[in-house]
Amino acid sequence: MKTPQAPRTKIAGLHFWFAVFCAAISIGATPKESPITSPKYSAALRGGDVRELENLLEHDASPNASDAAGNTALMLAAVYGDAASLRLLLDRGTEVNATNAAGATALMRAAFDYKKVRLLIDRGAEVNTRSGLGNTALLLAARTANSHRTIELLLSRGADARATNFFGATALMAAAAGGDEKSVRLLIKHGADVKAQPTADEPGFILGGGRSALMWAAFRGDVAIMKLLVDAGADVNEMSGLGTPLAQAAWADRTAAARLLIERGANVNLAGPRDGYAPLHWAASSEEKDAALVKLLLAHKADPNLGGGENVDAFVGTAQTPLMLARRRGQTPVLSALSAAGATNATPDHVQALTPPARTLPKHLDAETLRAALTQAVPPLQETSIKSKQFFLSHGSRQNCVSCHQQFMPLGAIGLAKKQRVPVDAQAERQLVKMVLEGELQDSEVDWQSLFHPDAVYTKGYAVLGLAAEEVPADAHTDAWVHHLSAIQGKDGQWYNNLPRPPIQTGDIGATALAVHALQRYPLPGRKTQFASQVNRARQWLWTAKPQNTEGRIYQLLGLAWAGEPSRKLQPLAQALIAEQRTDGGWSQLPGTKSDAFATGQAVYALRIGAGMQSSHPSVDRGVRYLLTNQLDDGTWYVRRRAFPFQPTMNSGFPHGRDSWISAAASSWAVMALSVAEPINAVALTQ
């Protein structure tokens, strides 16, 4: 049976999709007989406490009670508890197909867990019910890696393999994003549309994933899934707002995937409509150390002098050539390969160097010196954290953005600096915490329906890093975030970086580390065993990971520490990081770039928090001195951007023009590093 498709409303602006969501959630909600008002009842459901739940039900707690958002006890048990909790409520007569205010069902909440899905279906759960966002249980189940048993079960009970949500996302796209080859085969066998694409607008980018199934497979570098899709009729030259499948392979530096696409007829010079980038632009921006992908594209007639990026106002109408992009990463094999192929159109990239004031530091750094630097650094971060959102909304793109660089990372810096008795604007701090918790959605339903987000792991991960520094307790927002992260762990134990924006969002190692931190810092009590297993899988993956740059080494160290590895076991990783320290005391982001506050702040923080090194260690002391020496008179640190031009850089209330976003992030890392430096050492090394 084909699921009816709701009409798609067109509303201009980035906030369109939230307006659609708010309009849709009032449709089809099920009346509930009584509210969940008992703290004991709520705690039993959230904690997955079957014995206490049974006791409460025996003493007149209603199995059909619901919370303020319309989530029934069964829905809460589906997401927080195990199959035993569900069975208990079902045996007491709970309504299996009840919906909350957002149109979600218990089956949707349980979609990540085969045993729960099987139990609910056996008790009469409808498999094709659609939420207010248009999601079905099949779409949500497909996003979880290794979910083919659940997919097979749902399909056998009549789930529609061609269903889309209201933003064009399909189960096939979700399965490709999750890297589940068996699920992809099942969905194709049951008629999934291999040519489907998310809507070509901001909502399609945010809640539709922005990529077709083939684009997801190319981005992941999953050649086996790519072959399945192409053999089933997927178009190797299809175009979305993010470009072509070949562009996706190049963006993620997937040489084997690019080779397959070229063999199947991919056009190497097709540029994306949003950024004007051709595959060679993405490949030239690679953070990897070899030039295999660039050489492959050049060998198949990619134009080494093709312009791109000029339609994004962050780059002031200046054409970005592959050679120019490569030069931002220093002298690399990629640069040599482009030059050898005749790349000459290197548009000048004028950057005015900023010189920090001359400073004389004491031989032994004391609390007064560190606190003075922190006191000067915090006000600009607090100012941008509050003002940037309004600046973004007033921009022509009307971006309602709560971001890693202007909110989440500054929150972490402010929280740690405050512990060192650095004065902060308390009202602005409270406003920022509220802003981070609510995000741009002001609703957690999108995270409970864990399907697509431009880069859920880095955004939720940085948000949790900030909240942890502020010691904000768990609530419904953090519960939804970690549920989302849990649902999208990769098939080998890693979490993926879905939207590379170096250096803030660089790779899978950083994504995995931040996800581990989130699951450890804000666990769901009723899923303790599951989370422990997921953290252990991530720990094993992190040990096998091969970092390609400084940030990769930093996050490998931090991720393993957050996963519970003792600092003594991590000393070889710490020594590898120390080996990359420059003579000026700093660290660089890439081998061919200069030392800066972003990499140095991260490195000092990782050596202290991850490896447990004392500030008296020569490398830590030199890193701290580098940060103090390079702080500007306005209290900030300047770092030059190298992100890809798919998003306009807007005024943020922070200095340094088009480099303000990365400079705010760098200043945040510098503050966090200085805040965990002794002798002002009140921060537990478990942050």
Order of alpha helices (4+ residues) and beta strands (2+ residues): alpha-alpha-alpha-alpha-alpha-alpha-alpha-alpha-alpha-alpha-alpha-alpha-alpha-alpha-alpha-alpha-alpha-alpha-alpha-alpha-alpha-alpha-alpha-alpha-alpha-alpha-alpha-alpha-alpha-alpha-beta-beta-alpha-alpha-alpha
